[in-house]
Amino acid sequence: MLELFKTMWDRWQGVAKGIMAAQNAVLMGFAYFVGVGPVAIFFRVTGKQLIDRAPAAPDAKSYWLARDGKPMNMKEANRQF
């Protein structure tokens, strides 16, 4: 009798894992399309950029910003932003 319950429990765990995987996919997909989708559409329609991706100069070969070259002291090095 104990073996029967053990087998039933193992099969139920397999079914429950399948249900969990399907539920997770549905909920995460819903959260993505409801949360991320409208925000992306809003920024696409308004043309806003949250990141400055333009090079410093139109003829620049890189997106890196040049440093001014002055040496930093410890106070400036601790304050990165």
C-alpha positions as CSV (number, residue, x, y, z in Angstrom):
1,M,0.0,0.0,0.0
2,L,2.9,2.4,0.8
3,E,4.4,1.8,-2.6
4,L,1.1,2.7,-4.3
5,F,1.0,6.0,-2.4
6,K,4.6,6.7,-3.2
7,T,4.0,6.0,-6.9
8,M,0.9,8.2,-6.9
9,W,2.8,11.0,-5.1
10,D,5.7,10.9,-7.6
11,R,3.2,11.0,-10.6
12,W,1.4,13.9,-9.0
13,Q,4.7,15.8,-8.5
14,G,5.3,15.4,-12.3
15,V,1.9,16.7,-13.1
16,A,2.3,19.6,-10.7
17,K,5.6,20.6,-12.2
18,G,4.0,20.6,-15.7
19,I,1.2,22.8,-14.4
20,M,3.7,25.1,-12.7
21,A,5.7,25.5,-15.9
22,A,2.7,26.4,-17.9
23,Q,1.4,28.8,-15.3
24,N,4.8,30.5,-15.1
25,A,5.0,31.0,-18.8
26,V,1.5,32.5,-18.9
27,L,2.0,34.8,-16.0
28,M,5.4,36.0,-17.1
29,G,4.2,36.6,-20.6
30,F,1.2,38.5,-19.3
31,A,3.5,40.6,-17.1
32,Y,5.9,41.3,-20.0
33,F,3.1,42.4,-22.4
34,V,1.2,44.5,-19.9
35,G,4.3,46.0,-18.1
36,V,7.0,46.3,-20.7
37,G,5.0,46.6,-23.9
38,P,3.1,49.8,-23.2
39,V,6.3,51.5,-21.9
40,A,8.2,50.5,-25.1
41,I,5.4,51.7,-27.3
42,F,5.2,55.0,-25.4
43,F,8.9,55.7,-25.9
44,R,8.8,54.6,-29.5
45,V,5.8,56.9,-30.3
46,T,7.2,59.9,-28.4
47,G,10.7,59.3,-29.8
48,K,12.4,59.7,-26.4
49,Q,15.7,57.9,-25.6
50,L,16.6,57.1,-22.0
51,I,20.2,56.5,-22.9
52,D,22.5,59.0,-24.7
53,R,23.7,56.8,-27.6
54,A,25.0,59.5,-29.8
55,P,28.7,60.1,-30.3
56,A,30.2,63.2,-28.7
57,A,31.0,64.6,-32.1
58,P,29.4,63.8,-35.5
59,D,32.7,62.7,-37.0
60,A,33.8,60.7,-34.0
61,K,34.8,57.0,-34.6
62,S,33.8,55.9,-31.1
63,Y,31.0,56.4,-28.6
64,W,33.6,56.7,-25.7
65,L,33.8,60.1,-24.1
66,A,37.3,61.6,-23.8
67,R,38.6,62.2,-20.3
68,D,40.0,65.6,-19.4
69,G,43.3,64.1,-18.3
70,K,43.6,65.9,-15.0
71,P,44.7,63.6,-12.1
72,M,42.0,62.7,-9.5
73,N,42.4,63.0,-5.8
74,M,40.8,60.5,-3.4
75,K,37.7,62.6,-2.8
76,E,36.9,62.8,-6.6
77,A,37.7,59.1,-7.1
78,N,35.1,58.1,-4.4
79,R,32.4,60.3,-6.0
80,Q,32.1,58.5,-9.4
81,F,28.8,60.1,-10.4
